[in-house]
Amino acid sequence: KLHLVDANWIWTEPHSRRLKIKLTIQKEIFQGTVIQQGQVVEYIVNAIQCENCAKIATGQEQWVCVVQLRQRVEHKRMLLYMEQLVLKHGMHLDCLKIQSEPD
């Protein structure tokens, strides 16, 4: 069983996007025999954009539209069916500002 004895930050340049940590661990291998070792662990920060932000940054075309659905009947089956289709195919993940209005 390993025991973490010490952990220290090692300074790096702010723009390098690297984090360095010096870890010191101990392990008892036999009764009364303990091994202690230090190791530097380096993490590299990768900046990743979401799909929409990447499209905007690369200048790809953006589609923006407004859709209104109206149904003036006693039953709302068609609107409920359309809502289920939108949810089924995951199209709601790319939509903003979905609102329902009273009749």
C-alpha positions in Angstrom: 0.0 0.0 0.0 1.4 3.4 -1.1 1.3 6.5 1.1 1.5 10.0 -0.3 4.0 11.8 1.9 4.4 15.1 0.2 3.1 17.0 -2.9 4.6 20.3 -4.1 3.8 22.6 -7.0 6.7 23.4 -9.3 6.6 26.8 -10.9 6.2 26.9 -14.7 5.6 29.8 -17.1 2.0 30.9 -17.0 1.7 30.7 -20.8 3.2 27.2 -21.1 -0.1 25.5 -20.1 1.9 23.0 -18.1 1.4 22.0 -14.4 4.2 20.3 -12.6 3.7 18.6 -9.2 6.5 16.8 -7.3 5.0 13.8 -5.4 6.8 11.9 -2.7 5.5 8.4 -1.9 6.4 5.7 0.6 5.9 2.0 0.7 6.8 -0.6 3.3 8.1 -3.6 1.4 9.3 -5.7 4.4 8.7 -5.3 8.1 10.7 -2.2 9.1 11.9 -1.6 5.5 10.5 1.5 3.9 11.2 2.8 0.5 10.6 6.5 -0.3 10.7 8.0 -3.8 10.0 11.4 -5.3 8.6 11.8 -8.8 7.7 14.9 -10.9 4.3 14.6 -12.6 3.6 16.9 -15.5 0.1 17.8 -16.8 -0.5 19.5 -20.1 -3.6 21.6 -20.4 -5.4 21.2 -23.8 -7.8 24.0 -24.6 -10.7 22.5 -26.6 -13.6 24.5 -28.0 -17.2 23.3 -28.3 -18.5 22.6 -31.8 -20.4 25.8 -32.1 -17.4 28.0 -31.0 -15.1 26.1 -33.4 -17.4 26.8 -36.3 -17.6 30.5 -35.4 -13.8 30.7 -35.0 -13.1 29.1 -38.4 -15.7 31.2 -40.2 -18.0 28.4 -41.2 -21.6 29.3 -42.1 -24.0 29.7 -39.2 -27.7 29.0 -39.7 -30.1 31.0 -37.5 -33.8 30.8 -37.8 -37.0 31.3 -35.9 -39.8 28.7 -36.2 -43.4 29.2 -35.0 -45.8 26.4 -34.8 -49.5 27.1 -34.4 -52.4 24.7 -34.1 -55.9 25.8 -33.5 -57.8 22.6 -32.7 -59.3 21.0 -29.6 -56.6 18.3 -29.5 -52.8 19.0 -29.6 -51.8 15.6 -31.0 -49.7 16.9 -33.9 -47.7 19.3 -31.7 -47.1 16.6 -29.2 -46.0 14.2 -32.0 -43.6 16.8 -33.3 -42.2 17.4 -29.8 -41.6 13.7 -29.4 -39.7 13.6 -32.7 -37.5 16.5 -31.7 -36.6 14.8 -28.4 -36.2 11.4 -30.1 -33.7 12.6 -32.6 -31.8 14.9 -30.1 -32.5 18.1 -32.1 -33.4 19.9 -28.8 -29.7 19.9 -27.9 -29.0 22.5 -30.6 -32.0 24.7 -30.0 -32.2 27.9 -27.9 -35.1 29.6 -26.4 -37.9 27.1 -26.9 -41.1 28.7 -25.5 -44.7 27.7 -25.4 -47.4 30.3 -25.5 -51.0 29.9 -24.3 -53.8 30.0 -27.0 
